[in-house]
Amino acid sequence: MNYLLEARNIIKTFDRKDDQLTVLNNCSLGLESGESISITGPSGSGKSTLLNVISGLDNSDSGELIYNGTDITSWTLDQFAIWRRENIGFVFQFHFLLPDFTAYENILIPSRIANKPAGSDEKFAMELLDHLGLADRKNHLPGELSGGEQQRIAIARAFINKPAILLADEPFGNLDSERGEQLTDMLFNLANMNHSSIIIVTHDKMLAARTDRSLELDAGNLTSII
């Protein structure tokens, strides 16, 4: 099968005082174009570590990482940085918005980092704000927004460069269930609109049930639930 992103036999260990902790033990997964996958498991089981490895933010001890048919395992940090900038969007549990920039300006930051021509993404930024119901909050600073509004801006920022893959790490963990469900709908709608694949790390079983496939990471082993 031709996967958009494939991790093969990933091993990741951390040194402890007297031994090594194996966080990822021959973990493999394949993500198809347009597919959504959730990864569940106990706290501390290595879910965030797995996201870091497959996005090139962290190195594995062994294993392979394949993107669109190309082996990118041995890429340099600079190569991974360019790849992430052009192909990956991130949503975290905390919004990480820059406090001195407006909602609109925060959304455009990845576009600016990618050195896109001035004016190239302004219209799309407004479309994202409108889709997320925040067009009237365009000029508000993060401190003037509610928690749910801040996370909506973070979602819009993740999509501004129209990523092939969205990686989300407990994206609604700080929100109540009703707001979390609303934002889940918005995130999946935007992913469908932009033909983005999704990998979500979550403890939320209802969120995991929304994805095409659900995997569980426990004791270093990644297994399929659905």
C-alpha positions in Angstrom: 0.0 0.0 0.0 1.2 3.5 -0.8 1.0 5.5 2.4 1.4 9.3 2.6 3.4 8.8 5.8 4.8 5.6 7.2 6.8 4.9 10.3 8.4 1.4 10.3 9.7 -0.4 13.4 10.4 2.7 15.4 12.4 2.2 18.6 12.9 5.0 21.1 14.6 4.7 24.5 15.5 7.1 27.3 18.4 6.6 29.7 17.5 6.3 33.4 19.9 6.1 36.3 20.4 2.3 36.3 18.8 1.2 33.0 17.0 2.3 29.8 13.3 2.9 29.4 11.9 1.7 26.1 9.1 4.1 25.2 8.5 3.0 21.6 9.2 -0.7 20.9 9.1 -1.5 17.1 6.2 0.8 16.5 4.8 1.0 13.0 2.0 2.9 11.4 0.9 4.0 8.0 -1.2 7.0 7.3 -3.1 7.2 4.0 -3.9 10.5 2.2 -7.1 11.9 3.7 -7.2 9.4 6.5 -7.6 10.2 10.2 -6.0 8.1 13.0 -6.2 8.5 16.7 -3.6 7.2 19.2 -4.8 6.5 22.7 -3.1 5.1 25.8 -2.1 5.8 29.4 -0.4 9.0 30.4 3.4 8.6 29.9 3.0 5.8 27.4 4.9 7.7 24.7 2.1 9.1 22.6 3.7 12.6 22.3 7.1 11.0 21.8 5.7 9.1 18.8 4.3 12.3 17.3 7.7 14.0 17.8 9.5 11.2 16.1 7.2 11.0 13.0 7.3 14.8 12.6 11.1 14.8 12.8 11.2 16.9 16.0 13.0 14.0 17.7 15.2 11.2 16.5 14.4 7.5 17.0 17.1 5.0 18.0 16.2 2.9 15.0 13.5 2.5 12.4 12.4 4.2 9.2 10.3 7.2 8.3 8.8 7.4 4.8 7.0 10.3 3.4 5.2 10.0 0.0 7.5 7.2 -1.0 10.7 9.0 0.0 12.9 7.7 2.9 13.4 10.8 5.1 14.9 8.9 8.1 18.3 10.4 7.8 17.4 14.0 6.9 19.2 16.8 8.7 17.4 19.1 11.1 17.2 21.8 8.5 15.6 19.4 6.0 13.0 18.3 8.5 12.3 22.0 9.4 11.5 22.8 5.8 9.4 19.7 5.4 7.3 20.5 8.5 6.9 24.0 7.4 5.5 22.9 4.0 3.6 19.8 4.9 2.7 19.6 8.7 0.3 21.5 10.8 0.3 21.2 14.6 -2.4 21.7 17.3 -1.4 21.3 20.9 -3.3 21.1 24.2 -2.2 24.7 24.9 -2.8 27.3 22.1 0.7 28.9 22.2 -0.6 32.1 20.6 1.8 35.0 20.7 0.2 37.5 23.2 1.2 40.7 21.4 -0.3 39.7 18.0 -3.9 39.8 17.1 -5.9 36.6 16.3 -5.6 37.4 12.6 -1.8 38.0 12.9 -1.3 34.8 14.8 -3.0 32.8 12.1 -0.7 34.2 9.5 2.6 33.5 11.4 3.3 30.1 9.7 2.7 31.8 6.3 5.2 34.5 7.2 7.8 31.9 8.4 7.4 30.1 5.0 8.3 33.4 3.3 5.2 33.4 1.2 4.5 36.5 -0.9 2.8 39.4 1.0 -0.9 39.2 0.6 -0.9 35.5 -0.5 -2.8 34.1 2.5 -4.7 37.0 3.9 -7.9 36.0 2.2 -7.6 32.4 3.3 -6.9 33.6 6.9 -10.2 35.5 6.8 -12.0 32.4 5.4 -10.6 30.4 8.3 -11.8 33.0 10.8 -15.2 33.0 9.2 -15.5 29.2 9.2 -14.6 29.1 12.9 -17.1 31.8 13.7 -14.4 34.4 14.8 -14.5 36.9 12.0 -15.6 39.6 14.5 -12.6 38.7 16.7 -10.0 39.3 14.1 -8.3 42.2 15.8 -8.5 40.9 19.4 -5.4 39.8 21.3 -5.3 36.3 22.7 -5.8 37.7 26.2 -9.1 39.1 25.0 -10.4 35.7 23.8 -12.0 32.8 25.7 -10.2 29.5 26.0 -12.3 28.0 23.2 -11.7 31.0 21.0 -8.0 30.8 21.6 -8.0 27.1 20.5 -10.0 27.9 17.4 -7.3 30.4 16.4 -4.7 27.8 17.0 -6.6 25.4 14.7 -6.8 28.1 12.0 -3.1 28.7 12.4 -2.4 25.0 11.8 -4.3 25.1 8.5 -3.0 28.3 7.1 -0.3 26.6 5.0 -2.8 23.9 3.9 -0.8 21.0 5.4 -0.9 17.5 4.0 -0.9 16.2 7.6 -2.3 17.7 10.8 -0.8 16.4 14.0 -2.8 17.1 17.2 -1.7 16.4 20.7 -4.6 16.4 23.2 -6.1 19.4 21.2 -9.2 19.8 23.4 -7.9 18.6 26.7 -8.3 22.0 28.4 -11.9 22.5 27.2 -15.2 21.2 28.6 -16.9 18.4 26.6 -19.4 20.6 24.8 -16.8 23.0 23.5 -14.5 20.1 22.7 -17.1 18.5 20.6 -17.8 21.7 18.7 -14.1 22.2 18.0 -13.8 18.5 16.9 -16.5 19.2 14.3 -14.6 22.3 13.1 -11.3 20.5 12.9 -12.6 17.6 10.9 -14.5 19.9 8.6 -11.4 22.0 7.9 -9.4 18.8 7.3 -11.9 17.6 4.8 -12.0 20.9 3.1 -8.2 21.0 2.7 -7.8 17.2 2.1 -5.5 16.9 5.1 -4.7 13.7 6.9 -4.9 13.7 10.7 -3.1 12.0 13.5 -4.6 12.8 16.9 -3.2 11.8 20.4 -6.1 11.8 22.9 -7.5 10.3 26.0 -11.0 11.2 24.8 -12.8 8.0 23.6 -15.5 10.0 21.9 -12.8 11.9 19.9 -11.0 8.7 19.1 -14.2 7.2 17.8 -14.5 10.0 15.2 -11.3 8.9 13.4 -11.1 6.3 10.7 -8.8 4.1 12.7 -7.8 4.0 16.4 -4.5 2.8 17.7 -3.4 2.2 21.3 0.1 2.7 22.7 0.9 0.9 25.9 4.1 -0.4 27.4 5.9 0.6 24.2 3.7 -1.4 21.9 1.4 0.2 19.3 -1.7 -2.0 18.5 -4.8 -1.5 16.4 -8.2 -1.0 18.2 -10.3 -0.3 15.1 
